[in-house]
């Protein structure tokens, strides 16, 4: 599967679940999910029996840290993203880090970073 095709599948899936979704750098409006290539982006995977697969970061952004963004909002958005991606055949569930305050574009947001992997070969 091409990088462009898998990225579009991920974006379309999250949008269909009602998640405000943005790809890459640039302007965005929280609450949302921001999609980036993960590190490593393409690598050999144990999920795919040693084949090369792709990884994508899903940054779940609840809102500005100085606003009323809270754990309930963050958890609800994270759950919506997890359910949406779990319906994709050939994709892993997001592996998520703990919530954190993250600077994006000079503003601090309440976020969670998750990583999903396609189990379809590149």
N, CA, C and O atoms as CSV, one atom per row, in Angstrom:
chain,resi,resn,atom,element,x,y,z
A,1,UNK,N,N,0.850,-1.170,0.000
A,1,UNK,CA,C,0.000,0.000,0.000
A,1,UNK,C,C,0.896,1.233,0.000
A,1,UNK,O,O,1.888,1.275,0.727
A,2,UNK,N,N,0.564,2.219,-0.793
A,2,UNK,CA,C,1.387,3.432,-0.857
A,2,UNK,C,C,1.205,4.257,0.416
A,2,UNK,O,O,0.207,4.124,1.124
A,3,UNK,N,N,2.183,5.103,0.685
A,3,UNK,CA,C,2.100,5.999,1.843
A,3,UNK,C,C,0.894,6.923,1.730
A,3,UNK,O,O,0.185,7.150,2.710
A,4,UNK,N,N,0.665,7.455,0.530
A,4,UNK,CA,C,-0.465,8.360,0.316
A,4,UNK,C,C,-1.793,7.638,0.549
A,4,UNK,O,O,-2.706,8.195,1.158
A,5,UNK,N,N,-1.899,6.415,0.070
A,5,UNK,CA,C,-3.145,5.659,0.219
A,5,UNK,C,C,-3.435,5.364,1.686
A,5,UNK,O,O,-4.566,5.536,2.139
A,6,UNK,N,N,-2.428,4.924,2.429
A,6,UNK,CA,C,-2.667,4.606,3.839
A,6,UNK,C,C,-2.979,5.863,4.641
A,6,UNK,O,O,-3.843,5.836,5.517
A,7,UNK,N,N,-2.292,6.959,4.357
A,7,UNK,CA,C,-2.578,8.225,5.034
A,7,UNK,C,C,-4.030,8.642,4.786
A,7,UNK,O,O,-4.727,9.050,5.715
A,8,UNK,N,N,-4.482,8.538,3.535
A,8,UNK,CA,C,-5.848,8.948,3.205
A,8,UNK,C,C,-6.875,8.048,3.870
A,8,UNK,O,O,-7.920,8.525,4.312
A,9,UNK,N,N,-6.595,6.762,3.947
A,9,UNK,CA,C,-7.502,5.840,4.643
A,9,UNK,C,C,-7.643,6.250,6.103
A,9,UNK,O,O,-8.753,6.292,6.632
A,10,UNK,N,N,-6.525,6.554,6.754
A,10,UNK,CA,C,-6.552,6.955,8.153
A,10,UNK,C,C,-7.321,8.266,8.340
A,10,UNK,O,O,-8.156,8.375,9.238
A,11,UNK,N,N,-7.042,9.248,7.500
A,11,UNK,CA,C,-7.753,10.529,7.580
A,11,UNK,C,C,-9.255,10.354,7.355
A,11,UNK,O,O,-10.066,10.880,8.117
A,12,UNK,N,N,-9.620,9.617,6.312
A,12,UNK,CA,C,-11.034,9.401,5.987
A,12,UNK,C,C,-11.768,8.665,7.114
A,12,UNK,O,O,-12.917,8.981,7.424
A,13,UNK,N,N,-11.101,7.690,7.716
A,13,UNK,CA,C,-11.715,6.907,8.796
A,13,UNK,C,C,-12.005,7.779,10.009
A,13,UNK,O,O,-13.087,7.703,10.591
A,14,UNK,N,N,-11.043,8.603,10.387
A,14,UNK,CA,C,-11.246,9.480,11.538
A,14,UNK,C,C,-12.307,10.541,11.257
A,14,UNK,O,O,-13.131,10.847,12.119
A,15,UNK,N,N,-12.283,11.098,10.051
A,15,UNK,CA,C,-13.302,12.090,9.673
A,15,UNK,C,C,-14.698,11.463,9.700
A,15,UNK,O,O,-15.650,12.088,10.168
A,16,UNK,N,N,-14.823,10.232,9.199
A,16,UNK,CA,C,-16.124,9.547,9.184
A,16,UNK,C,C,-16.642,9.296,10.601
A,16,UNK,O,O,-17.849,9.186,10.816
A,17,UNK,N,N,-15.725,9.207,11.564
A,17,UNK,CA,C,-16.107,9.012,12.966
A,17,UNK,C,C,-16.451,10.336,13.650
A,17,UNK,O,O,-16.761,10.365,14.841
A,18,UNK,N,N,-16.393,11.423,12.895
A,18,UNK,CA,C,-16.738,12.723,13.444
A,18,UNK,C,C,-15.585,13.454,14.109
A,18,UNK,O,O,-15.798,14.409,14.856
A,19,UNK,N,N,-14.364,13.008,13.841
A,19,UNK,CA,C,-13.183,13.638,14.436
A,19,UNK,C,C,-12.649,14.696,13.476
A,19,UNK,O,O,-12.406,14.411,12.304
A,20,UNK,N,N,-12.471,15.902,13.970
A,20,UNK,CA,C,-11.844,16.981,13.219
A,20,UNK,C,C,-10.380,16.566,13.015
A,20,UNK,O,O,-9.644,16.436,13.994
A,21,UNK,N,N,-9.942,16.356,11.765
A,21,UNK,CA,C,-8.649,15.736,11.494
A,21,UNK,C,C,-7.792,16.608,10.590
A,21,UNK,O,O,-8.279,17.203,9.629
A,22,UNK,N,N,-6.495,16.672,10.920
A,22,UNK,CA,C,-5.527,17.460,10.145
A,22,UNK,C,C,-4.292,16.617,9.893
A,22,UNK,O,O,-3.907,15.800,10.730
A,23,UNK,N,N,-3.670,16.817,8.736
A,23,UNK,CA,C,-2.438,16.101,8.401
A,23,UNK,C,C,-1.253,17.061,8.427
A,23,UNK,O,O,-1.295,18.133,7.825
A,24,UNK,N,N,-0.208,16.665,9.126
A,24,UNK,CA,C,1.063,17.378,9.084
A,24,UNK,C,C,1.079,18.697,9.829
A,24,UNK,O,O,0.280,18.947,10.731
A,25,UNK,N,N,2.017,19.527,9.417
A,25,UNK,CA,C,2.231,20.821,10.051
A,25,UNK,C,C,1.174,21.802,9.542
A,25,UNK,O,O,0.450,21.517,8.588
A,26,UNK,N,N,1.103,22.937,10.182
A,26,UNK,CA,C,0.168,23.957,9.733
A,26,UNK,C,C,-0.930,24.203,10.741
A,26,UNK,O,O,-0.920,23.669,11.851
A,27,UNK,N,N,-1.868,25.015,10.331
A,27,UNK,CA,C,-2.958,25.431,11.207
A,27,UNK,C,C,-3.913,24.275,11.492
A,27,UNK,O,O,-4.130,23.403,10.652
A,28,UNK,N,N,-4.469,24.292,12.685
A,28,UNK,CA,C,-5.472,23.301,13.081
A,28,UNK,C,C,-6.370,23.926,14.138
A,28,UNK,O,O,-6.040,24.956,14.725
A,29,UNK,N,N,-7.492,23.294,14.365
A,29,UNK,CA,C,-8.441,23.746,15.378
A,29,UNK,C,C,-8.730,22.595,16.317
A,29,UNK,O,O,-9.200,21.539,15.894
A,30,UNK,N,N,-8.451,22.798,17.582
A,30,UNK,CA,C,-8.731,21.774,18.597
A,30,UNK,C,C,-10.188,21.915,19.049
A,30,UNK,O,O,-10.736,23.017,19.028
A,31,UNK,N,N,-10.816,20.814,19.455
A,31,UNK,CA,C,-10.290,19.464,19.572
A,31,UNK,C,C,-10.159,18.799,18.207
A,31,UNK,O,O,-10.950,19.043,17.297
A,32,UNK,N,N,-9.134,17.949,18.090
A,32,UNK,CA,C,-8.873,17.319,16.794
A,32,UNK,C,C,-7.888,16.162,16.950
A,32,UNK,O,O,-7.367,15.891,18.032
A,33,UNK,N,N,-7.658,15.494,15.820
A,33,UNK,CA,C,-6.577,14.516,15.698
A,33,UNK,C,C,-5.640,15.031,14.616
A,33,UNK,O,O,-6.083,15.408,13.531
A,34,UNK,N,N,-4.352,15.046,14.913
A,34,UNK,CA,C,-3.338,15.465,13.939
A,34,UNK,C,C,-2.536,14.229,13.549
A,34,UNK,O,O,-2.080,13.477,14.410
A,35,UNK,N,N,-2.369,14.027,12.247
A,35,UNK,CA,C,-1.715,12.834,11.722
A,35,UNK,C,C,-0.326,13.201,11.199
A,35,UNK,O,O,-0.166,14.164,10.448
A,36,UNK,N,N,0.676,12.417,11.608
A,36,UNK,CA,C,2.064,12.606,11.177
A,36,UNK,C,C,2.688,11.245,10.882
A,36,UNK,O,O,2.239,10.235,11.424
A,37,UNK,N,N,3.711,11.199,10.037
A,37,UNK,CA,C,4.496,9.977,9.929
A,37,UNK,C,C,5.167,9.690,11.277
A,37,UNK,O,O,5.679,10.609,11.917
A,38,UNK,N,N,5.171,8.445,11.706
A,38,UNK,CA,C,5.815,8.066,12.968
A,38,UNK,C,C,7.301,7.803,12.729
A,38,UNK,O,O,7.765,7.782,11.589
A,39,UNK,N,N,8.024,7.606,13.801
A,39,UNK,CA,C,9.450,7.285,13.723
A,39,UNK,C,C,9.666,5.934,14.389
A,39,UNK,O,O,9.520,5.846,15.608
A,40,UNK,N,N,10.000,4.889,13.666
A,40,UNK,CA,C,10.256,4.885,12.223
A,40,UNK,C,C,8.941,4.898,11.432
A,40,UNK,O,O,7.920,4.379,11.883
A,41,UNK,N,N,8.997,5.494,10.267
A,41,UNK,CA,C,7.830,5.591,9.397
A,41,UNK,C,C,7.591,4.262,8.691
A,41,UNK,O,O,6.470,3.753,8.660
A,42,UNK,N,N,8.648,3.714,8.131
A,42,UNK,CA,C,8.588,2.413,7.462
A,42,UNK,C,C,9.656,1.535,8.102
A,42,UNK,O,O,10.800,1.958,8.265
A,43,UNK,N,N,9.275,0.307,8.465
A,43,UNK,CA,C,10.218,-0.568,9.145
A,43,UNK,C,C,9.738,-2.010,9.033
A,43,UNK,O,O,8.607,-2.273,8.625
A,44,UNK,N,N,10.601,-2.921,9.395
A,44,UNK,CA,C,10.248,-4.334,9.469
A,44,UNK,C,C,9.376,-4.514,10.710
A,44,UNK,O,O,9.661,-3.948,11.766
A,45,UNK,N,N,8.314,-5.306,10.576
A,45,UNK,CA,C,7.344,-5.415,11.657
A,45,UNK,C,C,7.111,-6.850,12.098
A,45,UNK,O,O,6.983,-7.760,11.278
A,46,UNK,N,N,7.058,-7.031,13.414
A,46,UNK,CA,C,6.668,-8.318,13.969
A,46,UNK,C,C,5.193,-8.602,13.756
A,46,UNK,O,O,4.792,-9.764,13.702
A,47,UNK,N,N,4.371,-7.557,13.634
A,47,UNK,CA,C,2.944,-7.733,13.373
A,47,UNK,C,C,2.681,-8.344,12.005
A,47,UNK,O,O,1.668,-9.009,11.791
A,48,UNK,N,N,3.611,-8.109,11.083
A,48,UNK,CA,C,3.413,-8.564,9.698
A,48,UNK,C,C,4.442,-9.629,9.309
A,48,UNK,O,O,4.851,-9.713,8.150
A,49,UNK,N,N,4.851,-10.432,10.277
A,49,UNK,CA,C,5.787,-11.536,10.023
A,49,UNK,C,C,7.060,-11.087,9.324
A,49,UNK,O,O,7.532,-11.742,8.395
A,50,UNK,N,N,7.612,-9.968,9.774
A,50,UNK,CA,C,8.887,-9.503,9.245
A,50,UNK,C,C,8.814,-8.696,7.962
A,50,UNK,O,O,9.851,-8.319,7.415
A,51,UNK,N,N,7.603,-8.421,7.464
A,51,UNK,CA,C,7.486,-7.577,6.270
A,51,UNK,C,C,7.627,-6.115,6.668
A,51,UNK,O,O,7.525,-5.765,7.844
A,52,UNK,N,N,7.864,-5.266,5.668
A,52,UNK,CA,C,7.967,-3.824,5.908
A,52,UNK,C,C,6.574,-3.206,5.965
A,52,UNK,O,O,5.761,-3.414,5.065
A,53,UNK,N,N,6.304,-2.457,7.012
A,53,UNK,CA,C,5.012,-1.810,7.184
A,53,UNK,C,C,5.208,-0.323,7.491
A,53,UNK,O,O,6.335,0.149,7.643
A,54,UNK,N,N,4.103,0.396,7.579
A,54,UNK,CA,C,4.124,1.839,7.860
A,54,UNK,C,C,3.565,2.111,9.248
A,54,UNK,O,O,2.713,1.379,9.751
A,55,UNK,N,N,4.067,3.180,9.854
A,55,UNK,CA,C,3.545,3.636,11.148
A,55,UNK,C,C,3.156,5.108,11.028
A,55,UNK,O,O,3.836,5.905,10.381
A,56,UNK,N,N,2.037,5.439,11.675
A,56,UNK,CA,C,1.532,6.816,11.674
A,56,UNK,C,C,1.237,7.244,13.097
A,56,UNK,O,O,0.716,6.461,13.891
A,57,UNK,N,N,1.573,8.499,13.424
A,57,UNK,CA,C,1.217,9.068,14.718
A,57,UNK,C,C,-0.164,9.712,14.615
A,57,UNK,O,O,-0.490,10.382,13.635
A,58,UNK,N,N,-0.957,9.489,15.650
A,58,UNK,CA,C,-2.221,10.196,15.813
A,58,UNK,C,C,-2.086,11.016,17.093
A,58,UNK,O,O,-2.072,10.462,18.193
A,59,UNK,N,N,-1.988,12.319,16.947
A,59,UNK,CA,C,-1.947,13.211,18.102
A,59,UNK,C,C,-3.381,13.631,18.411
A,59,UNK,O,O,-4.004,14.345,17.625
A,60,UNK,N,N,-3.900,13.195,19.542
A,60,UNK,CA,C,-5.232,13.583,19.986
A,60,UNK,C,C,-5.065,14.868,20.792
A,60,UNK,O,O,-4.379,14.883,21.814
A,61,UNK,N,N,-5.691,15.933,20.330
A,61,UNK,CA,C,-5.531,17.264,20.930
A,61,UNK,C,C,-6.887,17.706,21.489
A,61,UNK,O,O,-7.813,17.995,20.732
A,62,UNK,N,N,-6.993,17.757,22.831
A,62,UNK,CA,C,-8.264,18.116,23.450
A,62,UNK,C,C,-8.511,19.619,23.421
A,62,UNK,O,O,-9.643,20.055,23.214
A,63,UNK,N,N,-7.488,20.398,23.621
A,63,UNK,CA,C,-7.638,21.848,23.646
A,63,UNK,C,C,-6.430,22.495,24.278
A,63,UNK,O,O,-5.485,21.816,24.680
A,64,UNK,N,N,-6.465,23.797,24.364
A,64,UNK,CA,C,-5.357,24.541,24.964
A,64,UNK,C,C,-5.254,24.203,26.446
A,64,UNK,O,O,-6.260,24.041,27.137
A,65,UNK,N,N,-4.017,24.102,26.914
A,65,UNK,CA,C,-3.803,23.703,28.307
A,65,UNK,C,C,-4.277,24.760,29.291
A,65,UNK,O,O,-4.577,24.436,30.440
A,66,UNK,N,N,-4.350,26.011,28.869
A,66,UNK,CA,C,-4.812,27.063,29.783
A,66,UNK,C,C,-6.326,27.254,29.721
A,66,UNK,O,O,-6.875,28.107,30.419
A,67,UNK,N,N,-6.995,26.471,28.894
A,67,UNK,CA,C,-8.457,26.518,28.801
A,67,UNK,C,C,-9.031,25.439,29.720
A,67,UNK,O,O,-8.378,25.010,30.672
A,68,UNK,N,N,-10.211,25.024,29.436
A,68,UNK,CA,C,-10.862,24.042,30.298
A,68,UNK,C,C,-10.737,22.634,29.716
A,68,UNK,O,O,-11.532,21.758,30.058
A,69,UNK,N,N,-9.761,22.402,28.849
A,69,UNK,CA,C,-9.543,21.048,28.334
A,69,UNK,C,C,-9.269,20.132,29.519
A,69,UNK,O,O,-8.471,20.457,30.398
A,70,UNK,N,N,-9.939,18.987,29.532
A,70,UNK,CA,C,-9.772,18.112,30.685
A,70,UNK,C,C,-9.642,16.661,30.260
A,70,UNK,O,O,-9.759,16.325,29.081
A,71,UNK,N,N,-9.397,15.807,31.249
A,71,UNK,CA,C,-9.210,14.387,30.968
A,71,UNK,C,C,-10.437,13.767,30.312
A,71,UNK,O,O,-10.295,12.930,29.421
A,72,UNK,N,N,-11.631,14.156,30.729
A,72,UNK,CA,C,-12.838,13.566,30.145
A,72,UNK,C,C,-12.910,13.829,28.642
A,72,UNK,O,O,-13.215,12.923,27.866
A,73,UNK,N,N,-12.630,15.059,28.233
A,73,UNK,CA,C,-12.647,15.394,26.803
A,73,UNK,C,C,-11.555,14.641,26.047
A,73,UNK,O,O,-11.784,14.122,24.954
A,74,UNK,N,N,-10.374,14.591,26.641
A,74,UNK,CA,C,-9.259,13.894,26.004
A,74,UNK,C,C,-9.564,12.403,25.867
A,74,UNK,O,O,-9.340,11.812,24.810
A,75,UNK,N,N,-10.070,11.805,26.927
A,75,UNK,CA,C,-10.400,10.379,26.897
A,75,UNK,C,C,-11.499,10.080,25.877
A,75,UNK,O,O,-11.423,9.071,25.175
A,76,UNK,N,N,-12.508,10.929,25.783
A,76,UNK,CA,C,-13.601,10.710,24.832
A,76,UNK,C,C,-13.095,10.773,23.393
A,76,UNK,O,O,-13.467,9.943,22.564
A,77,UNK,N,N,-12.248,11.758,23.098
A,77,UNK,CA,C,-11.697,11.882,21.747
A,77,UNK,C,C,-10.763,10.713,21.432
A,77,UNK,O,O,-10.783,10.179,20.323
A,78,UNK,N,N,-9.950,10.320,22.403
A,78,UNK,CA,C,-9.056,9.171,22.222
A,78,UNK,C,C,-9.863,7.902,21.966
A,78,UNK,O,O,-9.508,7.106,21.097
A,79,UNK,N,N,-10.931,7.710,22.706
A,79,UNK,CA,C,-11.787,6.524,22.531
A,79,UNK,C,C,-12.431,6.518,21.148
A,79,UNK,O,O,-12.505,5.469,20.509
A,80,UNK,N,N,-12.894,7.662,20.684
A,80,UNK,CA,C,-13.490,7.760,19.347
A,80,UNK,C,C,-12.464,7.377,18.286
A,80,UNK,O,O,-12.782,6.636,17.356
A,81,UNK,N,N,-11.244,7.875,18.417
A,81,UNK,CA,C,-10.182,7.535,17.456
A,81,UNK,C,C,-9.864,6.047,17.506
A,81,UNK,O,O,-9.697,5.412,16.464
A,82,UNK,N,N,-9.778,5.480,18.722
A,82,UNK,CA,C,-9.454,4.061,18.878
A,82,UNK,C,C,-10.526,3.178,18.247
A,82,UNK,O,O,-10.206,2.211,17.555
A,83,UNK,N,N,-11.783,3.501,18.478
A,83,UNK,CA,C,-12.879,2.710,17.899
A,83,UNK,C,C,-12.856,2.810,16.375
A,83,UNK,O,O,-13.050,1.809,15.686
A,84,UNK,N,N,-12.620,4.013,15.846
A,84,UNK,CA,C,-12.586,4.198,14.387
A,84,UNK,C,C,-11.476,3.367,13.754
A,84,UNK,O,O,-11.704,2.672,12.764
A,85,UNK,N,N,-10.292,3.437,14.315
A,85,UNK,CA,C,-9.148,2.715,13.730
A,85,UNK,C,C,-9.295,1.209,13.929
A,85,UNK,O,O,-8.840,0.430,13.092
A,86,UNK,N,N,-9.923,0.793,15.025
A,86,UNK,CA,C,-10.085,-0.647,15.258
A,86,UNK,C,C,-10.968,-1.295,14.197
A,86,UNK,O,O,-10.925,-2.512,14.016
A,87,UNK,N,N,-11.764,-0.499,13.498
A,87,UNK,CA,C,-12.595,-1.027,12.422
A,87,UNK,C,C,-11.864,-1.197,11.098
A,87,UNK,O,O,-12.423,-1.732,10.141
A,88,UNK,N,N,-10.619,-0.745,11.040
A,88,UNK,CA,C,-9.841,-0.872,9.800
A,88,UNK,C,C,-9.152,-2.226,9.729
A,88,UNK,O,O,-8.375,-2.583,10.614
A,89,UNK,N,N,-9.436,-2.969,8.686
A,89,UNK,CA,C,-8.762,-4.246,8.502
A,89,UNK,C,C,-7.318,-3.994,8.090
A,89,UNK,O,O,-7.051,-3.196,7.192
A,90,UNK,N,N,-6.398,-4.671,8.742
A,90,UNK,CA,C,-4.989,-4.521,8.409
A,90,UNK,C,C,-4.295,-3.372,9.133
A,90,UNK,O,O,-3.214,-2.951,8.723
A,91,UNK,N,N,-4.898,-2.862,10.197
A,91,UNK,CA,C,-4.291,-1.803,11.011
A,91,UNK,C,C,-4.277,-2.247,12.466
A,91,UNK,O,O,-5.174,-2.957,12.919
A,92,UNK,N,N,-3.248,-1.821,13.195
A,92,UNK,CA,C,-3.175,-2.106,14.625
A,92,UNK,C,C,-4.041,-1.110,15.393
A,92,UNK,O,O,-4.451,-0.080,14.858
A,93,UNK,N,N,-4.310,-1.436,16.650
A,93,UNK,CA,C,-4.907,-0.446,17.546
A,93,UNK,C,C,-3.831,0.585,17.872
A,93,UNK,O,O,-2.645,0.258,17.860
A,94,UNK,N,N,-4.223,1.820,18.161
A,94,UNK,CA,C,-3.214,2.808,18.563
A,94,UNK,C,C,-2.551,2.412,19.883
A,94,UNK,O,O,-3.222,2.023,20.839
A,95,UNK,N,N,-1.231,2.517,19.916
A,95,UNK,CA,C,-0.465,2.383,21.155
A,95,UNK,C,C,-0.239,3.810,21.637
A,95,UNK,O,O,0.445,4.589,20.973
A,96,UNK,N,N,-0.809,4.157,22.786
A,96,UNK,CA,C,-0.834,5.561,23.221
A,96,UNK,C,C,0.051,5.804,24.436
A,96,UNK,O,O,0.130,4.982,25.349
A,97,UNK,N,N,0.708,6.945,24.423
A,97,UNK,CA,C,1.478,7.407,25.569
A,97,UNK,C,C,0.534,8.087,26.554
A,97,UNK,O,O,-0.647,8.280,26.261
A,98,UNK,N,N,1.056,8.444,27.711
A,98,UNK,CA,C,0.224,9.121,28.716
A,98,UNK,C,C,-0.093,10.546,28.272
A,98,UNK,O,O,0.633,11.107,27.451
A,99,UNK,N,N,-1.161,11.140,28.799
A,99,UNK,CA,C,-1.483,12.526,28.461
A,99,UNK,C,C,-0.342,13.465,28.853
A,99,UNK,O,O,0.386,13.220,29.815
A,100,UNK,N,N,-0.206,14.544,28.084
A,100,UNK,CA,C,0.861,15.507,28.347
A,100,UNK,C,C,0.442,16.880,27.837
A,100,UNK,O,O,-0.478,17.009,27.030
A,101,UNK,N,N,1.131,17.889,28.323
A,101,UNK,CA,C,1.014,19.234,27.780
A,101,UNK,C,C,2.075,19.339,26.696
A,101,UNK,O,O,3.261,19.153,26.969
A,102,UNK,N,N,1.654,19.639,25.456
A,102,UNK,CA,C,2.554,19.654,24.306
A,102,UNK,C,C,2.454,20.998,23.603
A,102,UNK,O,O,1.359,21.506,23.361
A,103,UNK,N,N,3.613,21.571,23.276
A,103,UNK,CA,C,3.616,22.830,22.537
A,103,UNK,C,C,3.477,22.547,21.050
A,103,UNK,O,O,4.224,21.752,20.480
A,104,UNK,N,N,2.512,23.210,20.436
A,104,UNK,CA,C,2.273,23.100,18.998
A,104,UNK,C,C,2.047,24.503,18.461
A,104,UNK,O,O,1.083,25.170,18.838
A,105,UNK,N,N,2.928,24.947,17.588
A,105,UNK,CA,C,2.776,26.274,16.993
A,105,UNK,C,C,2.833,27.400,18.006
A,105,UNK,O,O,2.176,28.427,17.832
A,106,UNK,N,N,3.613,27.218,19.066
A,106,UNK,CA,C,3.753,28.254,20.074
A,106,UNK,C,C,2.660,28.270,21.130
A,106,UNK,O,O,2.656,29.139,22.002
A,107,UNK,N,N,1.734,27.324,21.065
A,107,UNK,CA,C,0.644,27.230,22.041
A,107,UNK,C,C,0.711,25.867,22.713
A,107,UNK,O,O,1.047,24.869,22.075
A,108,UNK,N,N,0.391,25.829,23.997
A,108,UNK,CA,C,0.433,24.574,24.750
A,108,UNK,C,C,-0.953,23.923,24.747
A,108,UNK,O,O,-1.959,24.561,25.056
A,109,UNK,N,N,-0.977,22.625,24.388
A,109,UNK,CA,C,-2.230,21.869,24.289
A,109,UNK,C,C,-2.171,20.635,25.173
A,109,UNK,O,O,-1.090,20.130,25.477
A,110,UNK,N,N,-3.336,20.153,25.584
A,110,UNK,CA,C,-3.481,18.909,26.321
A,110,UNK,C,C,-3.627,17.794,25.288
A,110,UNK,O,O,-4.597,17.779,24.530
A,111,UNK,N,N,-2.674,16.861,25.249
A,111,UNK,CA,C,-2.596,15.895,24.151
A,111,UNK,C,C,-2.289,14.474,24.618
A,111,UNK,O,O,-1.897,14.236,25.761
A,112,UNK,N,N,-2.484,13.546,23.689
A,112,UNK,CA,C,-2.004,12.170,23.783
A,112,UNK,C,C,-1.455,11.808,22.414
A,112,UNK,O,O,-2.076,12.099,21.392
A,113,UNK,N,N,-0.280,11.168,22.394
A,113,UNK,CA,C,0.297,10.702,21.132
A,113,UNK,C,C,0.128,9.197,21.032
A,113,UNK,O,O,0.584,8.445,21.893
A,114,UNK,N,N,-0.541,8.770,19.955
A,114,UNK,CA,C,-0.699,7.353,19.678
A,114,UNK,C,C,0.011,7.001,18.381
A,114,UNK,O,O,0.230,7.865,17.532
A,115,UNK,N,N,0.370,5.732,18.231
A,115,UNK,CA,C,0.995,5.251,16.997
A,115,UNK,C,C,0.205,4.047,16.511
A,115,UNK,O,O,-0.066,3.119,17.272
A,116,UNK,N,N,-0.163,4.074,15.222
A,116,UNK,CA,C,-0.822,2.934,14.586
A,116,UNK,C,C,0.093,2.398,13.494
A,116,UNK,O,O,0.939,3.112,12.955
A,117,UNK,N,N,-0.100,1.129,13.185
A,117,UNK,CA,C,0.730,0.491,12.172
A,117,UNK,C,C,-0.166,-0.235,11.177
A,117,UNK,O,O,-1.106,-0.931,11.563
A,118,UNK,N,N,0.130,-0.067,9.910
A,118,UNK,CA,C,-0.545,-0.879,8.901
A,118,UNK,C,C,0.144,-2.234,8.893
A,118,UNK,O,O,1.369,-2.315,8.985
A,119,UNK,N,N,-0.625,-3.270,8.784
A,119,UNK,CA,C,-0.017,-4.596,8.687
A,119,UNK,C,C,0.018,-5.043,7.234
A,119,UNK,O,O,0.282,-6.207,6.934
A,120,UNK,N,N,-0.254,-4.096,6.332
A,120,UNK,CA,C,-0.155,-4.378,4.906
A,120,UNK,C,C,1.215,-3.912,4.434
A,120,UNK,O,O,1.667,-2.826,4.798
A,121,UNK,N,N,1.853,-4.708,3.651
A,121,UNK,CA,C,3.225,-4.433,3.229
A,121,UNK,C,C,3.322,-3.194,2.354
A,121,UNK,O,O,2.449,-2.920,1.530
A,122,UNK,N,N,4.406,-2.451,2.554
A,122,UNK,CA,C,4.700,-1.262,1.738
A,122,UNK,C,C,5.143,-1.715,0.374
A,122,UNK,O,O,5.443,-0.886,-0.484
